[in-house]
Amino acid sequence: MAIITISRGSLSGGRALADCLSSRLGYPNVGHEVLQEAAEALGATEEAFRGRFETTPGLWGRLTHAREKYVMAVQTALAEWCTRGDLVYHGLSGQHLLRGLPGVFRVRLISPIEMRIRALMESHPQMTASQAEDFIRNVDQDRSRWVRVMHDDDVTDTSLYDLTITLRTHTIESACETISAAVAQPQFQITDDVEAEIFAFAAECRDRLSRAKGG
């Protein structure tokens, strides 16, 4: 039916929404698997690869070739998953990595800060509310800078998404129902023509990554 990407902040319910959509629609549900496969493509461990992505944005700004190669590896791994058909992706920058590709429904999930603070404090009881809020805001700022450096874009730009949902008015279940209905629309169906474009995109990604690895 469609490829769904979910963009969200930390502790915003993205994994829960992805699980709900996967269960409701019967789609495969992937996140860290894409990063793991990208790491393998570059001969790195997932831990080392993730460390590269957690490098400060200022340093990445100077490592242009390395930055592009790592982004290409993630994009290629995700593109390969897309060739298999219907998919829910709740990992890194799906709205950017698949930009312009047909059959993709891009979701931005927003969770109120108080819900995120409560979730963090439940998993880290030693944290105060103030500490939890500072942590979340710092992570959000780092991710925003990362997207700016990697993709020259603003992660909050609504034009990047087909649908923005807030958990202030929605529950995970109602958000799941809304998205499931939206992806049933004809413009998000994976037709034969769309499938051909997805396969061509994946082949192009493989070629670019191969050239980058050889450079």
C-alpha positions as CSV (number, residue, x, y, z in Angstrom):
1,M,0.0,0.0,0.0
2,A,2.6,2.6,1.0
3,I,5.9,3.4,2.7
4,I,5.4,5.4,5.9
5,T,8.2,7.4,7.6
6,I,7.9,8.8,11.1
7,S,9.8,11.8,12.3
8,R,9.7,12.7,16.0
9,G,11.6,14.0,18.9
10,S,13.1,11.8,21.6
11,L,10.5,10.1,23.9
12,S,7.7,11.3,21.6
13,G,5.9,8.0,21.0
14,G,7.4,7.3,17.6
15,R,8.2,3.7,18.3
16,A,4.7,3.1,19.8
17,L,3.1,4.7,16.7
18,A,5.2,2.6,14.4
19,D,4.3,-0.6,16.3
20,C,0.6,0.3,16.1
21,L,0.8,1.0,12.3
22,S,2.7,-2.2,11.7
23,S,0.1,-4.3,13.6
24,R,-2.9,-2.5,12.0
25,L,-1.6,-2.6,8.4
26,G,0.6,-5.7,8.5
27,Y,3.7,-3.7,7.3
28,P,7.3,-4.5,8.3
29,N,8.5,-2.1,11.0
30,V,12.1,-1.0,11.0
31,G,14.3,1.6,12.7
32,H,17.8,0.6,14.0
33,E,18.0,-2.2,11.5
34,V,18.6,0.3,8.7
35,L,21.5,1.8,10.7
36,Q,22.9,-1.6,11.4
37,E,22.8,-2.6,7.7
38,A,24.4,0.8,6.7
39,A,27.2,0.1,9.2
40,E,27.8,-3.3,7.7
41,A,28.0,-1.8,4.2
42,L,30.9,0.3,5.4
43,G,32.6,-2.4,7.4
44,A,31.8,-0.8,10.7
45,T,30.1,-1.9,13.8
46,E,26.7,-0.4,14.6
47,E,28.1,1.2,17.7
48,A,31.0,2.8,15.8
49,F,28.6,3.9,13.1
50,R,26.2,5.4,15.6
51,G,29.1,7.2,17.2
52,R,29.8,8.9,13.9
53,F,26.3,10.2,13.7
54,E,26.5,11.5,17.3
55,T,29.7,13.4,16.5
56,T,29.1,17.1,17.1
57,P,27.5,19.0,14.2
58,G,30.4,21.4,14.1
59,L,32.9,18.7,13.4
60,W,30.6,17.0,10.8
61,G,30.5,20.3,9.0
62,R,34.2,20.0,8.2
63,L,34.1,16.3,7.4
64,T,32.2,16.7,4.1
65,H,33.2,13.5,2.3
66,A,32.8,11.3,5.4
67,R,29.5,12.8,6.2
68,E,28.2,12.2,2.7
69,K,29.4,8.6,2.7
70,Y,27.7,7.8,5.9
71,V,24.4,9.4,4.8
72,M,24.6,7.5,1.5
73,A,25.0,4.2,3.4
74,V,21.9,4.9,5.5
75,Q,19.9,6.0,2.4
76,T,21.0,2.9,0.5
77,A,20.0,0.6,3.3
78,L,16.6,2.3,3.6
79,A,16.1,2.2,-0.2
80,E,16.7,-1.6,-0.2
81,W,14.0,-2.0,2.4
82,C,11.6,0.1,0.2
83,T,12.1,-2.3,-2.7
84,R,10.5,-5.0,-0.6
85,G,7.2,-3.1,-0.6
86,D,5.0,-1.7,2.3
87,L,7.1,-0.4,5.2
88,V,6.9,1.6,8.4
89,Y,10.2,3.4,9.1
90,H,10.7,5.2,12.4
91,G,14.5,5.7,12.1
92,L,16.9,8.4,11.0
93,S,15.7,11.2,8.6
94,G,13.3,9.2,6.5
95,Q,11.6,12.4,5.3
96,H,15.0,13.5,3.9
97,L,16.4,10.2,2.7
98,L,13.3,9.4,0.6
99,R,12.5,13.0,-0.4
100,G,10.7,13.1,-3.8
101,L,10.1,9.4,-3.9
102,P,6.5,8.4,-4.8
103,G,4.5,6.1,-2.6
104,V,6.0,7.6,0.6
105,F,3.8,9.1,3.3
106,R,5.8,11.3,5.6
107,V,4.6,11.9,9.2
108,R,5.8,14.3,11.8
109,L,4.7,13.3,15.3
110,I,4.7,16.0,18.1
111,S,4.4,15.1,21.7
112,P,3.8,17.8,24.4
113,I,6.9,18.4,26.5
114,E,5.2,17.5,29.7
115,M,4.4,14.0,28.3
116,R,8.0,13.6,27.3
117,I,9.3,14.7,30.7
118,R,7.0,12.2,32.4
119,A,8.2,9.4,30.1
120,L,11.9,10.2,30.8
121,M,11.3,10.4,34.6
122,E,9.6,7.0,34.6
123,S,12.6,5.4,32.9
124,H,15.1,7.4,35.0
125,P,13.5,7.9,38.5
126,Q,16.6,9.8,39.8
127,M,15.9,12.7,37.4
128,T,14.0,15.8,38.5
129,A,11.5,17.4,36.2
130,S,13.9,20.2,35.5
131,Q,16.7,17.9,34.7
132,A,14.5,15.8,32.4
133,E,13.3,19.0,30.6
134,D,16.9,20.2,30.1
135,F,17.9,16.8,28.7
136,I,15.0,16.7,26.2
137,R,15.6,20.2,25.0
138,N,19.3,19.6,24.6
139,V,18.6,16.4,22.6
140,D,16.1,18.3,20.4
141,Q,18.6,21.1,19.7
142,D,21.4,18.6,18.8
143,R,19.1,16.8,16.4
144,S,18.0,20.1,14.9
145,R,21.6,21.1,14.3
146,W,22.4,17.6,13.0
147,V,19.6,17.8,10.4
148,R,20.8,21.3,9.5
149,V,24.3,20.1,8.9
150,M,23.5,16.8,7.2
151,H,20.6,18.0,5.0
152,D,20.7,21.7,5.1
153,D,17.1,21.7,6.4
154,D,14.9,22.5,9.3
155,V,13.4,19.3,10.8
156,T,10.3,21.3,11.9
157,D,9.6,22.6,8.4
158,T,6.0,21.4,7.8
159,S,6.6,21.2,4.0
160,L,8.7,18.1,4.6
161,Y,5.7,16.1,5.8
162,D,2.4,15.0,4.4
163,L,0.8,15.0,7.9
164,T,1.7,16.5,11.3
165,I,0.0,15.0,14.3
166,T,0.2,16.1,17.9
167,L,-0.4,13.9,20.9
168,R,-1.9,16.8,22.7
169,T,-5.1,16.1,20.8
170,H,-4.5,12.6,19.5
171,T,-3.7,9.3,21.2
172,I,-1.3,6.8,19.7
173,E,-4.4,4.8,18.6
174,S,-6.2,7.7,17.0
175,A,-3.0,8.8,15.3
176,C,-2.6,5.3,14.0
177,E,-6.2,5.2,12.7
178,T,-5.8,8.6,11.0
179,I,-2.5,7.6,9.2
180,S,-3.9,4.2,8.2
181,A,-6.9,6.0,6.5
182,A,-4.6,8.6,4.8
183,V,-2.2,6.0,3.3
184,A,-5.2,4.2,1.7
185,Q,-5.6,7.2,-0.7
186,P,-4.6,6.6,-4.3
187,Q,-1.7,8.9,-4.4
188,F,0.2,6.8,-1.9
189,Q,-0.4,3.4,-3.5
190,I,2.7,1.5,-4.8
191,T,1.6,0.9,-8.4
192,D,3.8,-0.8,-11.0
193,D,5.1,2.6,-12.1
194,V,5.9,3.7,-8.5
195,E,7.6,0.3,-7.8
196,A,9.8,0.9,-10.9
197,E,10.8,4.3,-9.6
198,I,11.7,2.8,-6.2
199,F,13.9,0.2,-7.7
200,A,15.6,2.8,-9.9
201,F,16.2,4.9,-6.8
202,A,17.7,2.0,-4.9
203,A,20.0,1.2,-7.8
204,E,21.1,4.8,-8.0
205,C,21.8,4.8,-4.2
206,R,23.9,1.6,-4.5
207,D,25.9,3.1,-7.4
208,R,26.6,6.4,-5.5
209,L,27.6,4.5,-2.3
210,S,29.9,2.3,-4.3
211,R,31.6,5.3,-5.9
212,A,31.9,7.0,-2.5
213,K,33.5,3.9,-0.9
214,G,36.0,3.8,-3.7
215,G,36.9,7.5,-3.3
